[in-house]
């Protein structure tokens, strides 16, 4: 009958040579399949590639041509705002107060337009939990007083410097409820220079103060979510290349 799956996995991934094998063949644990073409090992990367988060990263990075670290930072904001690790629910109402709703927990003046767009979509038979619907709304209809694309370009390209709103948290160093940040910045170049190689830290700081503007920043959660998204996306891209070869552009 030959060796079973458990024995084969133990031989491949256990013992003294396992670390060397994994180093030589990154992603090998994701690629092991049986004779019927079925995966022998379910991995977190496999699961990630079935989530709204992965679909969003593919759209933003591969179709919209966003910097992958900025895309991960933007989506990390959504993960913390909704409380949904993989953005499995998007038309979610804020727990407790019920004030916020949607992928970025739109509140106050930003909630009313979201509710109107949501109602129109439902009348038209659209799925407001669809990741593309939520991204379309965020990029095309939300927050007319702030140009997200211009801020993204200013953060990712020093030649397109962006000046932060003097009334909002990146420039004032205070959240809407008076929570104090450890720093404040007048423009994108100054912020990104201060953060150096920690681009996700810089992007997250700008997005929290300028875009989502939460009462309590919870920066540690936003950073952790963003770094997890970027790491999982990069692993997924590597696995995809191992399976199918480099994508033709």
C-alpha positions in Angstrom: 0.0 0.0 0.0 3.0 2.4 0.5 3.4 4.9 3.2 0.3 6.8 4.4 -0.1 10.6 4.5 0.9 10.9 8.1 4.1 8.9 7.6 5.0 10.8 4.4 4.4 14.2 6.1 6.5 13.0 9.1 9.3 12.0 6.7 9.1 15.2 4.7 8.6 17.7 7.5 10.1 16.0 10.5 13.5 14.9 11.6 16.9 16.5 11.3 16.6 17.5 7.6 13.2 19.1 7.7 14.4 22.7 8.3 16.9 22.4 5.3 14.1 21.0 3.1 11.8 23.9 4.0 14.5 26.5 3.4 15.3 25.0 0.0 11.6 24.7 -1.0 9.6 27.6 0.5 5.9 26.9 0.4 6.5 23.1 0.2 4.0 22.6 3.0 1.3 24.4 1.0 2.0 22.4 -2.2 2.0 18.8 -1.0 -0.9 17.0 -2.7 -2.0 13.4 -3.0 -2.5 11.4 -6.2 -6.1 12.7 -6.6 -4.8 16.3 -6.6 -6.2 17.0 -3.1 -4.1 19.0 -0.6 -2.7 16.9 2.2 -2.2 19.8 4.5 -4.6 22.7 5.1 -2.7 25.9 5.8 -3.5 29.4 7.0 -2.3 30.6 3.6 -4.8 28.4 1.8 -7.5 29.8 4.0 -6.3 33.4 3.6 -6.6 33.0 -0.2 -10.3 32.3 0.2 -11.0 35.5 2.2 -12.2 39.0 1.3 -8.8 40.2 2.5 -7.0 38.4 -0.2 -9.5 39.5 -2.9 -9.0 43.0 -1.7 -5.2 42.8 -1.8 -5.3 41.3 -5.3 -7.5 44.2 -6.5 -5.6 47.0 -4.9 -2.1 45.8 -5.6 -2.4 43.9 -8.8 -5.2 45.9 -10.6 -5.2 49.3 -8.9 -1.3 49.3 -8.7 -1.2 50.4 -5.0 1.9 49.9 -3.0 1.4 46.6 -1.2 2.4 48.0 2.2 -0.1 50.9 1.8 -2.9 48.5 0.7 -2.2 46.3 3.7 -2.2 49.3 6.0 -5.5 50.5 4.6 -7.1 47.1 5.0 -5.6 46.8 8.5 -7.7 49.9 9.4 -10.8 48.1 8.1 -10.0 44.9 10.2 -9.8 46.9 13.4 -12.8 49.1 12.6 -15.1 46.1 11.8 -13.5 43.7 14.3 -13.5 41.1 11.6 -10.1 39.4 11.1 -10.6 38.4 7.5 -13.3 41.0 6.7 -15.8 38.2 6.5 -18.6 40.7 7.2 -18.5 44.2 5.8 -21.9 45.8 6.3 -21.4 45.5 10.0 -22.9 47.9 12.6 -20.7 49.2 15.4 -21.0 47.1 18.5 -22.6 48.8 21.5 -23.4 52.3 20.2 -24.5 51.3 16.7 -23.0 54.6 15.5 -20.7 53.2 12.8 -21.5 51.0 9.8 -19.6 49.5 6.9 -16.1 48.5 6.1 -14.7 51.6 7.7 -17.4 52.1 10.3 -18.7 55.3 8.8 -20.1 57.6 11.5 -21.8 61.0 11.8 -21.7 62.9 8.5 -20.0 59.9 6.8 -22.8 57.5 8.0 -25.7 59.2 6.3 -24.3 58.9 2.7 -23.3 55.3 3.4 -26.8 54.5 4.5 -28.3 56.1 1.3 -25.8 54.2 -1.0 -26.6 51.0 0.9 -30.3 51.4 0.5 -29.9 52.1 -3.3 -27.7 49.0 -3.7 -30.2 46.8 -1.9 -33.1 48.1 -4.1 -30.9 47.2 -7.1 -30.3 43.7 -5.8 -26.6 44.3 -5.0 -24.7 42.6 -2.2 -23.5 45.3 0.2 -21.2 42.7 1.9 -19.4 42.2 -1.4 -15.8 43.4 -1.0 -15.8 45.1 -4.4 -19.0 47.0 -3.5 -17.4 48.2 -0.2 -14.1 49.2 -1.9 -16.0 51.0 -4.7 -17.9 53.0 -2.1 -14.8 53.8 -0.1 -12.9 55.0 -3.1 -15.6 56.7 -5.1 -18.2 58.1 -2.7 -16.9 58.3 0.9 -15.3 61.3 2.5 -15.5 64.0 -0.1 -13.5 66.4 2.1 -10.5 64.2 1.9 -8.7 62.9 -1.3 -7.5 59.4 -0.4 -5.7 58.9 -3.7 -3.8 62.2 -3.3 -2.8 61.2 0.3 -1.7 57.7 -0.9 0.4 59.2 -3.6 1.9 61.7 -1.2 2.8 59.0 1.3 4.3 56.6 -1.3 6.0 59.1 -3.5 8.2 61.9 -1.9 7.8 64.0 -5.1 4.0 64.1 -4.5 4.1 65.4 -0.9 0.8 65.7 0.9 -0.1 68.3 3.6 -2.3 66.9 6.4 -5.5 68.6 7.4 -4.6 71.0 10.2 -7.8 70.0 12.2 -7.3 66.3 12.1 -5.2 63.9 14.1 -2.1 63.5 12.0 -1.4 67.2 12.2 -2.8 68.0 15.7 -1.5 64.9 17.4 -5.0 64.3 19.0 -7.8 61.9 18.2 -11.4 63.3 18.0 -11.9 62.4 21.7 -8.6 64.0 22.8 -6.5 60.8 22.9 -2.9 62.0 22.5 -0.6 60.5 19.9 3.2 60.4 20.6 3.8 62.7 17.6 2.3 64.9 15.0 3.2 65.8 11.5 2.3 68.6 9.0 3.0 66.7 5.8 3.6 63.2 4.4 7.4 63.6 3.8 8.0 64.6 7.4 6.0 61.6 8.6 7.6 59.0 6.4 11.1 60.4 7.1 10.4 60.0 10.8 9.3 56.4 10.3 12.2 55.4 8.1 12.1 51.8 7.0 8.9 51.2 8.9 6.6 52.1 6.1 3.6 50.3 7.5 4.0 52.3 10.7 4.0 55.5 8.8 1.1 54.6 6.6 -0.9 53.4 9.6 -0.2 56.6 11.6 -1.4 58.7 8.7 -4.5 56.7 7.9 -5.5 56.6 11.6 -5.1 60.3 12.1 -6.3 61.5 8.7 -8.7 58.9 7.3 -10.5 56.7 9.9 -10.0 59.2 12.8 -11.1 56.9 15.6 -11.7 58.2 19.1 -9.2 55.7 20.5 -6.5 54.9 18.0 -5.5 51.4 19.1 -2.4 51.8 17.0 -0.9 48.4 18.2 -3.9 46.6 16.8 -3.8 48.5 13.5 -0.1 47.7 13.0 -0.5 44.1 13.9 -3.4 43.6 11.5 -1.6 45.4 8.7 1.6 43.4 9.1 -0.3 40.1 9.2 -2.1 41.1 5.9 1.1 42.0 4.1 2.8 38.8 5.3 0.0 36.5 4.3 -0.4 38.2 0.9 3.3 37.8 0.2 3.2 34.2 1.1 0.1 33.7 -1.2 1.9 35.4 -4.1 4.9 33.1 -3.6 2.7 30.0 -3.5 0.9 31.2 -6.6 4.2 31.6 -8.5 5.3 28.1 -7.3 2.2 26.6 -8.7 1.7 28.5 -11.9 5.0 30.3 -12.5 5.5 34.1 -12.7 2.4 35.9 -13.9 2.8 37.5 -17.4 2.3 41.3 -17.2 
